Amino acid sequence: MIYFQNSAEGSEGLCNQLMSVFRAVGEALYHASEGSPAGILLQNVQTRTSIDFDVTPYFRSIAIDCFVDVHALRQLLSSRQIDVKRAEEVHAEVRNQAVNCKRYAIRQMSAIENKNSGLFIANAFPFAKHIVELSNFIIASMSEKHQWIAAHLRIEKDLLLISDIKSMGLEHYAESQLHCIYACMEAKQKVSAIYLASGLLDEEYAAIAKGTQEKNGDIMIYNKKIVLKGCPDLKQKFDSLCLEEQALVDWLVCIHAPYFIGPHSSSFSYLAGYMRHYRGYQPDTLELFPTYQPYWDMWFPCI
């Protein structure tokens, strides 16, 4: 049997790690469909220890169960004769022989393969129940607002580790993203509420929200913490989550929003758009603004 395992390295955050998990699942599905015994080894993932990378070490290991409902995935894939195990459940020899899967493709894939993999991931992949519970509450609460949209702001200070952004200045980089979001809101006109998905600190979020409302009148601004205040028990659960789990809550909300806008250069935004595409959302409910990142379309194309 050939096993495929997810692999995270360096400073990879939530969605780059999800891509490696999805890659392992896609490869196992392909080999099983070709009649080859296949399995998936789910390795632990990682989370940032601080939003701004001002605490070392920058990452710590967390269980794969923080992202994935492992039991549900095992049951789902057993019908396709695919074995699913946590990596620690097998001998080191098996782990060492497994094929490491990262976000990029490990072989040339046909259009139909990419499409079938996308449809399965978007419509059947089981995310961790405790994350789904929180995102579902937020989605239900936001759906009470008239014509709400979700927007992803990727402007956390860890971006200063990227030389181009450091040269540009984080404030200018943030303004360019906000400009695109404001333009979208003006074009849609009837938007009454916006859900901001971001890892910003509370005071940074408050400044963004104030500026947004000054430019856009009566539009109400929400984030995960504000919405969850409506249910103290869920807010307590949320506060106990690591940063990557909190980001996963945001990401699932963005997938289900009536309209989503975010930067194409961000794996968070692109992968949300990928999931929306394969869930059947209309193209005009999504806007991914520059800078364009060609690798996403190569690795996880929307067929």
Salt bridges, closest charged atoms under 4 A:
GLU9 OE1 - LYS102 NZ 3.12
GLU12 OE2 - ARG103 NE 3.99
GLU27 OE1 - HIS31 ND1 4.00
GLU27 OE1 - ARG107 NE 2.86
ASP65 OD2 - ARG86 NH2 2.60
ASP69 OD2 - LYS129 NZ 2.33
ASP83 OD2 - LYS85 NZ 2.68
GLU89 OE1 - ARG74 NH2 3.26
GLU89 OE2 - ARG86 NH1 3.34
GLU113 OE1 - ARG107 NH2 2.69
GLU133 OE1 - LYS237 NZ 3.14
GLU156 OE1 - ARG154 NH1 2.75
ASP158 OD2 - ARG154 NH2 2.83
ASP202 OD1 - LYS225 NZ 3.23
GLU204 OE2 - LYS157 NZ 3.70
ASP239 OD2 - LYS235 NZ 2.99
GLU244 OE2 - ARG48 NH2 2.98
GLU245 OE2 - HIS130 NE2 2.79
ASP250 OD2 - LYS224 NZ 2.59
ASP297 OD2 - HIS264 NE2 3.80
